[in-house]
């Protein structure tokens, strides 16, 4: 009798485990379907009610740009208000790792707030500077902080702002890819299928030059490593051509760590005039063992290793001159924003659809979807 009971107990436990596994798989499948579905007229409310488009690391929080900035409640997989004392609306945030800044509106106008422990130091932003504050980005590093404007930068020294002119449309094309190192502002530019560049502007003199310019590679990520290198991640997908690359600037020159340009297998062109090729086609390839892809986001993990977000492969880690795929499964066809690596969790915004959270330590997904959607239905 005891043997029978033990057998029944084992069967029940197996059923519970398999049922839970199946429920998670079903939940994930529904979430993926919600994130990857094709845009149609019925989805227009997603753009107005859940306009997700970017994520940022800020202290011990991960923030999501969604009609202002929201903070992720990971326990409940939802977005909660990001509260800054005295702020009515937050336009931009920046965290250097040691300093945190917020550009926001207050009862006293637009101010730049700097975190000082549990308090905040406010610096007034003059009217000529913030003509359209919602389009401004904060750039910071070392002891410098600047606001990236439409046609240049405004550098803060003490309580005074000074203008530093640079190339036009800086704010529009940088998409937050800027930083300050050794008194110079580095800005990564994304010009879509026309490539990209990285500019270097002296904070004092305004002297500017491009340290990187490439017709194939728009810049999707710019990160400063602990050893002083500036990592540059690039990628674009256009008319069947995929390109992804990783470079680093060592202070003197830009070095190619990895690159790929080509077409994936199974892709036809010209409305069927060219049949789908059986194998991928490569025109450029270095330190790359996968099919051609496009990078959409980039960050560094806690050990300083580059982590890239590929449209087709998902999350990838670069170490010892070799890429390794992190995500065991991935659904392509999504319009992805940038990438934030927070500890072991990668946070990925899906444009006007939701947020993906992937635990790189155990391979588990979590999703944040619009309130009227459910991953359990």
Secondary structure, 3 states (H helix, E strand, C coil): CHHHHHHHHHHHHHHHHHHHHHHHHHHHHHHHHHHHCCCCHHHHHHHHHCCEEEEEEECCEEEEEECCEEEEECCCCEEEECCCCCCCEEEEEEECCCCEEEEEEECCEEEEEEEECCEEEEEECCCCCCCCHHHCEEEEECCEEEEECCCEEEEEECCEEEEEECCCCHHHHHCCCEEEECCEEEEEEECHHHCEEEEEEECCCCCEEEEEEECCCCEEEEEECCCCCEEEEEEEEECCEEEEEEEEECCCCEEEEEEEEEECCCCCECCCCECCCCCCEEEEEECCCCCCCCEEEEEECCCCCEEEEECCCEEEEEECCEEEECCCCCCCCCCEEEEEEECCEEEEEECCCEEEEEECCCCEEEEEECCCCCCCC
